[in-house]
Amino acid sequence: MSGIDKMKNKAEELAGQGKEAAGKATDNRDLEAEGKGDQASGNVKQAGEKVKDIFK
């Protein structure tokens, strides 16, 4: 895929890290869990992009 997709996936991962940190700082477990979910989603998408790049 394109570099734009890769950047979006990385941005999603970084946003998740920010949410997780904010959740920890405010003792908000829902926000922390949402951040972890966003990170996982970004990581899975990045892995998919890497697999696609292998088969190019």
C-alpha positions as CSV (number, residue, x, y, z in Angstrom):
1,M,0.0,0.0,0.0
2,S,0.9,3.6,0.0
3,G,3.1,5.5,2.4
4,I,0.0,7.5,3.5
5,D,-1.7,4.3,4.8
6,K,1.5,3.5,6.8
7,M,1.5,7.0,8.3
8,K,-2.1,6.8,9.2
9,N,-1.5,3.4,10.9
10,K,1.4,4.8,12.9
11,A,-0.6,7.9,13.8
12,E,-3.3,5.6,15.2
13,E,-0.8,3.7,17.2
14,L,0.7,6.9,18.6
15,A,-2.8,8.3,19.4
16,G,-3.4,5.1,21.3
17,Q,-0.3,5.6,23.3
18,G,-1.4,9.1,24.2
19,K,-4.9,7.9,25.3
20,E,-3.4,5.1,27.3
21,A,-1.0,7.5,29.1
22,A,-3.9,10.0,29.7
23,G,-6.0,7.1,31.1
24,K,-3.2,6.1,33.5
25,A,-2.7,9.7,34.6
26,T,-6.3,10.3,35.3
27,D,-7.0,6.7,36.6
28,N,-9.6,6.3,33.8
29,R,-9.6,2.6,32.9
30,D,-11.9,3.0,30.0
31,L,-9.7,5.6,28.3
32,E,-6.6,3.4,29.0
33,A,-8.3,0.4,27.5
34,E,-9.4,2.4,24.5
35,G,-5.8,3.5,24.0
36,K,-4.5,0.0,24.2
37,G,-7.1,-1.1,21.6
38,D,-6.1,1.7,19.3
39,Q,-2.4,0.7,19.6
40,A,-3.3,-2.9,18.8
41,S,-5.3,-1.9,15.8
42,G,-2.5,0.2,14.5
43,N,0.0,-2.6,15.0
44,V,-2.2,-5.1,13.2
45,K,-2.7,-2.8,10.3
46,Q,1.1,-2.1,10.1
47,A,1.8,-5.8,10.1
48,G,-0.7,-6.2,7.2
49,E,1.1,-3.5,5.3
50,K,4.4,-5.3,5.8
51,V,3.0,-8.5,4.5
52,K,1.6,-6.7,1.4
53,D,5.0,-5.2,0.8
54,I,6.6,-8.6,0.8
55,F,4.4,-9.8,-2.0
56,K,4.9,-6.8,-4.2
